[in-house]
Amino acid sequence: MAKKETKVHTGFRLSKNNLDFIEDMGNSLGLNKTNVVDMILTIVRNDTALVVKLIKNSITKK
């Protein structure tokens, strides 16, 4: 049996550019904004080393 997940209301703010990005991804994938944010965080959580590497690469390459 799968572990029951509890959803927590966050009420956080995003920049307009990030909100637009989330909405565009949601439209492309057929997901709502909450599911897009949850998906992105799940990907980051599952492979943090890769995400850190990508962030470092994007900062150092100008």
C-alpha positions as CSV (number, residue, x, y, z in Angstrom):
1,M,0.0,0.0,0.0
2,A,1.3,3.4,-0.9
3,K,2.1,5.9,1.8
4,K,-0.7,8.5,2.1
5,E,0.5,12.0,1.1
6,T,-0.8,15.1,2.8
7,K,-1.1,18.2,0.8
8,V,0.0,21.4,2.6
9,H,-1.3,24.9,1.5
10,T,1.8,27.0,1.1
11,G,0.5,30.4,0.0
12,F,3.9,31.5,-1.4
13,R,4.5,34.2,-4.0
14,L,6.3,33.8,-7.4
15,S,7.7,36.3,-9.8
16,K,5.5,37.0,-12.9
17,N,8.1,35.3,-15.2
18,N,8.1,32.1,-13.0
19,L,4.3,32.1,-12.9
20,D,4.1,32.4,-16.6
21,F,6.6,29.5,-17.0
22,I,4.5,27.3,-14.7
23,E,1.3,28.2,-16.5
24,D,3.0,27.5,-19.9
25,M,4.3,24.1,-18.7
26,G,0.9,23.3,-17.3
27,N,-0.8,24.1,-20.6
28,S,1.8,22.0,-22.5
29,L,1.5,19.0,-20.1
30,G,-2.2,19.3,-19.3
31,L,-1.6,19.9,-15.6
32,N,-2.7,22.6,-13.2
33,K,-0.1,25.0,-11.6
34,T,0.0,23.1,-8.4
35,N,0.8,19.8,-10.1
36,V,3.5,21.5,-12.2
37,V,5.3,22.9,-9.1
38,D,4.9,19.5,-7.4
39,M,6.3,17.7,-10.5
40,I,9.3,20.1,-10.6
41,L,10.1,19.7,-6.9
42,T,9.8,15.9,-7.2
43,I,12.3,15.9,-10.1
44,V,14.7,18.1,-8.0
45,R,14.3,15.9,-4.9
46,N,14.9,12.7,-6.8
47,D,18.1,13.8,-8.4
48,T,19.6,16.7,-6.4
49,A,23.1,16.1,-7.6
50,L,22.0,16.6,-11.2
51,V,20.1,19.8,-10.4
52,V,23.0,21.2,-8.5
53,K,25.3,20.5,-11.4
54,L,22.9,22.2,-13.9
55,I,22.6,25.2,-11.7
56,K,26.4,25.5,-11.3
57,N,26.8,25.2,-15.1
58,S,24.2,27.8,-15.8
59,I,25.8,30.3,-13.4
60,T,29.4,29.8,-14.7
61,K,28.5,29.9,-18.4
62,K,27.7,33.4,-19.4
